[in-house]
Every structure is written in C-alpha cells, then in structure tokens.
Amino acid sequence: MTSNTDAGHTPSESDRPQRAAAELRVRPDRPRRAEVPAGPRERTGKPVQRKSEGQWALGYREPLNANEQSKKDDNPLNVRARIENIYSKNGFDSIDKADLRGRMRWWGLYTQREQGYDGTWTGDENIDILEARYFMMRVRCDAGALNLAQLRTIAGISTEFGRDTADLSDRENVQYHWIEIENVPEIWRRLEEVGLKTTEACGDCPRVVLGSPLAGESLTEVLDPTPAIDEIVRRYIGDKRYSNLPRKFKTAISGQQDVAHEINDVAFIGVVHPEYGPGLDVWVGGGLSTNPMLAQRLGVWVPLDEVPDVWEGIVALYRDYGYRRLRTKARIKFLVKDWGIEKFRQVLEDEYLKRKLTDGPAPEQATQVVDHIGVQRLRNGRNAIGFSPIAGRVSGTILTQVADAAERAGSDRVRFTPYQKLVVLDVPDDKVERLIDELDALGLQARPSIWRRNLVACSGIEFCKLSFVETRKRSQALAPELEQRLADINAQLDVPITININGCPNSCARAQIADIGFKGQLVDDGDGNQVEGFQVHLGGSLGFDSAFGRKLRQHKVTSSELGDYIERVVRNFVKNRDSGERFAQWAVRADDDDLR
C-alpha cells in the first residue's frame, strides 16, 4: 500500500509504463492486417490529445505547476528545521519565498493580510502588498478534544504572542493571528509539552480529523470512534509518505451525524449492520469551494479496528491517482466524480487493501443540524453544556476564564465543534446553572437566540488575503442586530435558520449548505462604485434533504444591506411557510420575489 520514499507510490508504479508499452508492441506471430484498396477516405475530426492530469500511478511524476514543483524540491515537513534554526533567529526577511508561501502551511502557518487594504486589492497580483509580516497559526485539535491544561496553554499563547486572538474554526481548530516568526519555536514547545501540535494543520496533506464533541459519552451515538481517530493521528500525521497529496484532505469520523460528513473528502459515520452490529459507513468525495460536490457512499461497513487501514488506503489512492495538473481540479471529489463510486471502491480494494470490503447499510438521514448547544445528559450521569460564541470569536482571555469556570464545575474536558461552538463535559447537576451563568457573562450562551446559535463566518478581510469582504468581525454586530430586528417574530421560529458568511468563493464557512448563505465579492452599488457585497445562496442543507443553496439570477446584496435583507426574507418565510416547514424546503418552492 505504501512506499518508503517521501513522495510515495504504488508498488506496481515502476513497471506500469513498460507494461503498457509492451502491450502495444506487435508480436512476431500476429497475422498482418489485410491490405485495403486505395481510395477516398472518410474525413474524420482531428484526434484530440488528452492532457496528462499528473497522476503518479499512471507514471506522470514531473510537476505540472509551481506548487507541485515546490513539494518535489523539498518535502514541506522539512521546513520546520529552517524555521527553528534560521528564520526565527534572523527574522521575517530571511524567509525563503517558497517556504513562506508554500511549505510553512504544513506547520499551520499562513501570512495574514496587511491591514488597510480593502477588497479591491484582493488577488495574486497584489500578494507582495497584501502579505503582512505576521502569521495566522492554526492549532490542530483532532476531534476538538482538549483537557484544561491544553486549553490554558492555548489561551496563554494567545495572550502572550497573538494579541489575544483565538478564533474557533468550523474544523474544530483554534486560529491565532499576529504571530511573529521569532516566537514560533517557543509556541511549538509549549503546545507539544501538553500534547498539541500544528503539524499538517494546513497544506496538501491530511488535515485535522473532525470528531463528535460527545464521543464516548453521547446517548445517541452508534459507537465511540475515538480509538480510530487517535490511531490515525499517531500513525500517519507527520508521515512523509502522505505529506504530499494533490490538495488538502479533510476527514470526519463520528458515531453520529454531527460532523457535516457529506462535505468532507472522507468520512466514517456510525451505522449498525443487521448481521455484524455497530461499525462505520464510509463516504468519499465531498467538498465545497467553487465546484461544490456532496460525498458519495462507498457502500461498505467497516468495523472500528479497521478504520485506520481503510483511511490509509483511501489517502494512498488519492495520493497516487489524484489530479496534479490544475489545483482547481485536484481535490479527491473530482476523481470520484470522473471514476464513479464503483470504480473507486474497486481500485481501493484491489490495489490498496488487497481484500474486499463488507457491503453495508446507509445510516438514517438526520433531519436537522446536531450542534450540541445546551444541556445534554451523558453516559457517565453528568452533563455536557454547549456554548455559542458568535461565529467562533473568542480570545485567550476568555478561554482562560472558561478553563477556570470549568474547573470550578468539576470538569477537565472541553470540546470544540464543527460549528464554531464550545462544549464543557462532565458537569454535575448542581453545577449546571452556575456554569451557564459564568460563561454567559463572557458572551458564551448555552441558551442562545436562533441567530447567535446558527451564525457561522470565516476569518474575512480582517486577516485573510483571499477575502473581499468583512465576515467574522461583522457577524459580532449582526447577531444582536437580528435579535432586535426580529424580536416580534422570533418566538414563531420553531426551526433553525442557518446563516453562513464567506469572504470569498472558497466557502470556508460553507455558504452553499446554509439556509441563507453569503459569498463575498465586490458588487456595484448602483452608482458605479465597487463595494463590499455578497452573492446569495438560499435553502442549502445537509442530512434529510441534502442540497446546495439556490441562487437567483443577479441576486446580490451589499454589506450594508445585510441586516435589511435577512429581515426581509425571514419575514417572508414566516408569512408564507407551511406548518412545520423548514426554511430550506420553503426556499426551494418560494417565488423569486419572496427571496429577494
């Protein structure tokens, strides 16, 4: 399945080109084709020569773009030594550009956006201007699982090195900003001292593994997949055999449907086989960005102890057969789309696992998002309490206070969620209300409004070089604004309405699967001026009626109109919906005028 080289290849790769050439040779004993009388030949179209997609397994090993060349020149994991021994000692100006804009991502580091440049500056042609001397650093929190020592370490790094920034991402990570290269080795030392790391938090590699915040304690999960997640991280993260994939690779593993599994590159979701019992159903090929696709079921049932091996096989298959010519077509979803799920399974079984997988049933589809907000009883008899910061915006100061409050409540376990939320586990009954009150004072609500609970946003132009508009910062004002604007009808909203705000087409905040999704771009304000605005997606969802949001022709709103627009469309929903109808269902059938 794997090789012992940095790049990695399949065992039969070296003889494939020779074998293919041999099959084309004419054998000496092959009868010659009969002669055809000369005469007019039917005119045919010029044969089209297909471009190589750079698939290693087919013998194409020469890099076809600058990113692939950079990875071939030096395995990105090797950049850590240069950060520790050269760049941190000699400062930002000493950093090689190939490391700065490429390989450092494998250690969770991106340069952040220079302050003061609006969306008209966004674009590769302005990279030298937009690139600040500070870094976003992403801390890898697999399954979102932390103890209080880890949470306090994360908080301390934020206050000491990151200007008190610490945002919770929808990948269960923590993101710092304002990090200086001189401080990176010390930050790594502190993180690793408590068992955390930034290894492969970004880059063309296996990124953080999403997991259920209640894994092992949930009353509704099929099984606890924590051992499989831990084994994947132990075996494969930082392994150079899998550190050069065609593009990023996102994984979700849960005993229940609380990790947005339909939009991950690979997902393992708990399901009960009628003959073999609890196991995991496998999905591949999900992803959003500019070409959104929902993952497809592989149709197999995998026992818990085989999950790491199957995961490795899928990653190796993607490494070897994934497209490496165009980065816009390099995610595994394009391979799954072109091959079809049957061929994907066959290649996985025949070439990588060397065995057949067991056919399995599909899990029952979820009817709503499982975000774990509020109080839930755990298997151990205590409680989990889910708290909702607005769009994941917290700080080191807040996280320190969360750790102190959790400790007073008798807890040593905190979890981040795939929806930018935070969960405290193991709270006894008599400490529940006190903890809720303490965190409410920090802006973390366990009984949030529909707007505070269901708002997700990416980093936005505040820090991101790719963004056209402000997102997470704007969301801090938008949630309380909607609470006031819609105060007269909030009680009538018996279903969630999700709002996802993205700063660019990359969909880090999942615009296409929100009830109301916004994709940042520059729009005309009607007077010929380019201003911050959004393309609108309506009625996206996962679960029971998985689908991407509907786009109306030329339907865009400016940033200043955001609150007005949301109020207008929500009031139309309340007025025109059928009893019990969800927003996504209504948006599919609603008149265009009601959605504008």
N, C-alpha and C positions, 0 to 999 in steps of 0.2 A: 504494500500500500504506500509506503513512504520510502524516501531515499535518505542517504546520509549527507547530501550536499545542501548548501544553503538555499539554493533555488528550488530544489525538489523536482522529481519527475516520476513517471510511472515506470515500473520495471521493464516494460516492453518498448519504451520510447526509442531506445537507441537503434533497434532493428526495424522499426516501422518504415522509415524511408526506403531502406534496402529491400524490405519485403515487398513494398508497393512497386518498386522498380522492377523487381524480379517477375512480378505478376504481369507486367506489361511487355516483357520480352517475348518474342515469338519462339516457340520451341522448334527444334530442328525437324521433329516428326509431324509438325502441324501441317495439314494439307493447305496448299496455296489457294487463295480465293480465285474463283473462275473469272476469266477476263470478261469485261463488259464492253460491248461495242461502243466505239466513239460516237458522239452525237451531242445535241444540245443538252445541257444540264439545267435542271430546275434551279432558279435563283433562290438562295436562302439568305437569311439575315446574317450579318457579321457575328461570329461567335463572341459571346461576352466572357471575358476572363474575370473570374471572381477574385476579389482581393483577399489576401490572407487576413484572418482575424487574429493572428498571432497566438494561436492555441499551441501550447507547448507539447501536448500529447500527439499532435499531428506533425511534429518536427520543426515548428516555427519558433526558434529561440532568439532570433535577433530582435532587439527592441524596435518598436514601431512608433514610439513617441518619447518625448523627453522624460516623462515620469518613469517609463519602463527602463530607459537608459540609466537613469539615476539609481534605480534599485539594483540594476545589474552592476553598476560601477562599485557599489558598496552596500552590503546588507544594511538596511536602515537601523537595525538594532545596535549596530556598531557605533552609532553617533553618540551614545551615552559617554563613552570614554573621552571623546573630544569635548563634550560639554563639561565634564568634570575636570579634565586636565588642561584644557586650552581656553574655551570660551568663557567659562565662569571666572577665570583668572585674568583674562585680557579684555573682557567686556564685549558689548554688543557688536562693535565694529569689527571684531576679529572673526565673526561667524561666517563661514563659507555659505554662499547663497544657496547652493544645492542642499545643504543641511538645513538652513533657515526656513526655506520654503517647501521642503520635502521631508527629509528623513527625521527631523525633530518631532514630527507628528507621531511617530511610533512611540515616543515617550510622553505623549499627551500635551505637546506644546505647539500652539499656533501664535503667530504675531497678531496682536489685536489692532483694531482700526485707530488711526491717528485721529485725535479729536478735532472737530471744527470743519469737517468735510461732509457736505450733505450728499444725498443720493445721486446727484448729477456727476459726482466724481467716481461712482462705483464702476469698476471694470478693470480688466487686466492691464489696460494701457496706463493706468494710474497707480500701479502697485507700488512703485517706489515712493509715491507721495502718501498713499494710504497706510503703509506699513509702519506702525509705531515701534518704538524701541522696547515695548512691553509685551508680555505674553499672556494669553489665556492658557491656563493649565487645567487639564481635566483629570480628576482623581477617579480611578477605576473602583467602583463599588459593586462587584458582581452580586446579583440578586438583591442589591440595595441593602445588604446586611451589614450592620455596624454594632459594636458594643460601645459603651460610654467612653472608654479610653480612646477608641478610634474617633468618635465624634468630637471629643475635646481636642484631639490632635488636629483634626481638620479645622476646627474653629480657631485654634491658636495660630495656625499657619495663615489663615485668612486675616486675622487682626494684625499680625506682625509683618507679613510680606505682601498681602493682597489688598491693602486699603479697605479691609473689612468686607470685601466682596466674597460671596459664596452662594451661587445660584444652583438650585436643584434642577437637573435636566430631565427630560422625558425618557432618558436612558438609565435612570437611577444613579447617575453620576453627580459629583459636585464639580462646579466650574469656578475657578478663581480668575481674577483679572489683575492687571497691574503687576504681574510677576516680573522680576528682573533676573536676567541670566546669572548674575553673580550669586543669587540666593538659591538657585535650583538644586545644587548638591545638598545643601542643608535641608531643604524641603523634602527631598527624597529620603534623606537619612531619618527624618522624623516620621515620615509615613511608613517606611519599611520597619521601623522599630516597633510599630503596633500592627504590622501585618497588612498594610495597604500599599498600593503601588500605582504608578501611572503607565506601566508597561502596556503598549498597544491600546491605549485609550483612544487613539486616533490612528489614521494611516490605512494602507491597503492590507488589512490583517484582521484577525478575529477580535472584534471589539467586545466591550462588556457584555456579559450574559445577563439578560433580563430574567428575573425570577419573581415569584409571588412574595409580597411583603409578609404574608401569613404562612409561608411554607413550614410545614411540620406542626402547625398549631391550628390550622383552619378546620372548621367543622364541615366544610363543603368540598374540600379538595379530594381528588381520587387517590393521590399518593403524595409523599414528600420527595421531590426530586433533588433536594439539596446535595445528597452524596454524588449525584451525577454532575451537578454544576461544579462542585469542589474538585472533582477528579479531572474535568475538562480544563479548569484553570491550572491545576497542578501539573498536568501532563503537557499541555500544548501552548499555553500563553508564554511568549518569550522563546518558543521553539523556532529556530530559523528555517525549519522545513516548511513552516506555514506563515512565515512573516512577509512573504512576497506573493500576495494574491492579486488578481487583476484589479480589484477595487475593495472597498470596505466590506466587511462581512458581519452582519448583525444576527445575534442568536437570542431566542427566548425559550425558556424551559419552565413550565409550571404544571402543577397538578390540577389547576383550574384555569378558566379563561379570563385572566386578569392582566395579561402582558401584551395585548394587541398583536397576537400571534400571526394574524393574516398579513401583516405588513413587514415581517422580518424575513431575512434571507433564508433562515431555517428556524423552525420552531418544533418543540416537542410538548404536546399538551395531553394531560391526563385523560385516560379513557379506560373503560372496563371491557375486556374481551369476554364474550359469553363462555368461552372454554378455558382461557388461560388467566382470567382475572385482571387486576389493575396493571396498567402499563401506560405507554405513551404513543400518541398518534403523531405522525411526522408530516410537517408542511414545509414546502420549499418554494422559493422564487417570489417572495413578497418584497415590496419596496415602493416608495413614493417618488419624490422629486418631479422632474419634467415628464417622465413616462411612467405614471403610476400603474402598478400591477398588484393584484391580490395573490397571495401564496396559494399553491395548489396542494391538495392532499397527496402524499405519496402512496396512500392506501395500505400502510403497514402498521402493525402493532409491535412495539419494541419494549421488552422488559427493562426495568430500571438499570440493571447492571450492564446492559449492552448499549446504553445511550452514548457513553463516551466513544466507543468504537464506531458506531454509526455516524456520530457527529464528525469524527476524524475522516471517515470515508467520504462524506459529503464535501468537507473542506478540501480534501485532496483532489477530488473530482473537479471541483471549481478551480482550484489552482492550475490543474493540467489542461482542462478543456475550456475554461473561461476565456472570453474575448479580451485581447490586449492591444488591439489596434486603436480604437477610439474609446476614451474614458467615458464618454456619454453612453456607451453601449457595453460597458464592462461588468456591470452588476450581474449576479447569477440569474436574476429574473429574465434576462434576455436569452440566456442559454436554455432555461426551462421553457420559455415561450417557443423557441425555434425547434427544440428537440421534441417537446411534448413530454408529459409526465411518465408515460410508459417507457420511452427510451431512457430517460433519466434514471428510472429505477433499475432498468436492465443493466446499464453501464455501472451503476453503483454496486449492484450485486455481483456481476460477473468479473469486473476488473479490480474492484477495491475491497469488497467484503469477502469475496470468494465463496459466497453462500447465498441462498435465498432467504428473504425476509418473510415473516409471517403476515398474511393478509389480516387486516384489522378493520373494526368499525369506526365510523366517524363519531366524534363527541357531539352531544346535543348542543345546538347552537344557543349562545347567550342572547338574551333579549334586551340587555342594557349593559352599559359600562360598569365594570366592577372596580371601583376606585378605593375601597376600604376607608372611606371617610366616616367618622362617627365611632360609636362604641360597638364592639363585637366581642362575643364570648369566645374564649379559646379552649382548646382541648385540655389544657392544664388547669382549667377552672378559673383562671384570671381573665383579664380583658385586654384587647387591643384598642387603642384610640387613634383614629386617623385625623390628622390636622391639615388644613388647607391654607398654605401661604398663597398669595396672589401670583399665579404663573411662576411659582418656584422661587420667587425673590426672597431670599433671607440674607443673613450676614454671619460673620464669625461671632459677633457679639450675641446675636440671637441664638445661634447653635450652642454656645456655651451655656446660656440660660436654659435652653431645652435640656441639656445634659444634667444640669443641676436639679431642675424640676423632676426629670425622670428618676434621678437617683432618690430624691425625697419620696417619690411614689413607689419605690422598691423595685424599679426596673433597671436592667442592664442591657436591654436590647432595643435598638431603634432601627427602623427600616425606611428607605426611600422608595417611591413608587414610580411606575412608568407614566404617571400623570402629574409629575412635579409636586407630589404631596409627601408627607412625613407621618410615620406611624410609630407610636410607642407601644411596646408589648409588655405583657406580664403585670398589668396594673390591677391591684386588688380592688374589690368592690368599694371599700370605704375610702379609697384614694382617687376614684374616678373624677368626681366633680371638682375636687381641689386642683387636679392636674389640668382639667379643662379650663378652669378659671385662670390659672397661672399662665398657660400658653395663649389664652385669648388676649391677655394683656400685652403679649408680644406680637399680636397680629396674626396668630395661628389659630384658626377657629375649627372646632370639632363639629359645630352645627352651623356651617356657613350658608349664606344665601345661594340660590341657584347660580348666580353669576360668579360669585367668588369661587365656588366649587368647580365650575365647569369651564374655566378660562385657562387656556394654555398658550404660551408665547415663546418664541425663540429669543436669542440674545439681541437681535436687531442692530440698528445702526450705531447704537451706543458703543458697541465693541466689535462688531463683525464687519470685515472688509467686503463681504459679498452682499450686504444688505442695502436696500434702497430706502428703507423707512424705519422709524422707531417702533418697537414692538413691546418688549417686556417692560420698559420704563413707562410706556403709555398705558399698559394694562393696569398699572398700580392705581391710576386715576379712573380708568374705565369701569372697573368692577363696582366701586362705590357709587359712581355716576349712574350706572344701570339700576342699582338698588333703589336709588331715589326716583329716577325717571319712571320706573315701572312699579312703584310701590303699590299702586291701586290694583294691579292685576297679578302680582307675584303669587298671591295665595291661590290663584286659579291654575298655576302651572304645576300640574301633578306629574310631569315628565321632565327629565333634564333637557336643557338646550345647551349644547356644547359650542363654544366659540374658540377657534384656533387662529392665532395671528402669526403670520410668517413675514419675514422681512424681504424674502426673495423667492424665486421659484423652487429652491432646493427642498422646501417643505420639511424643515427640521421640526416644525410644530404641527405637522400633519394636517394641512389645510383641507386636503381632499376628502378626509373622513370625518370632518366636523359637521354638525348641523348647520353652522354658519362659519365658513372658513374664509380667511382673507389672505391673499397672496400679494405681498408688497411689490410695488412698481411705481414708476413715475407716471402721472396722469395729467391730462390737460384740465386746467381749472375753469375752462370756458372762455378765458380771456387770452388764451395762447401761452399761458405760463405752465411750465413743468413743475408740479408739486407732488408731495408725498401722497400716495394713494394705494388702492388695493383692487385687484380683481376679486370677485366674489364667487365662492363655491357654496352651494346650498343643498342640504339633505344628504351629506355623506354619512356613512355609518359602518360599523363592523358588527359581526355577530349574526343575528337572525336574518337581517336583510342587508348584508354587506354590499356596499356600492360606493362609488365615488360621487362627490357632490356635483350637482347640476350647475352648469354655467349658462347664464343668459347672454345673449348677443350684446356686446358692447356694454356690459354691466360692470361699472367700476364706481368706486366712491373715493373721495379724498379723505385723508386722515382726519381733517377737521369735521367731516360729516359722519364719522364712525358711530358715535352715540345716537345721532338722529336716525341713521339707517337701521341700526339694530332695534331701536324702539319701534320704528315703523313696521318692520317685518314681523316682530314678535306680536304686536297688537293685531296685525292681520291674521296671524296664526291663531291666536286666542279667539278671535271673532269667527273664523271660518273653519276651524278644525272639527272633525267628527269626535264623538265621545271616545276617550281613551287613545286617540290617535297621537302617535309620536311626530315630532317635528319633521324628521326625515321622510316619513310616509306622506305627510301633508305637502312637503316641498316638491315631491315628485308629481303630484297632481294639480298643484296650485296654478292659478293663472299668473302669467308673467307680471302683470301689473301689481299683484299682491306681493311679489318677491322683489320688486324694485325699490 
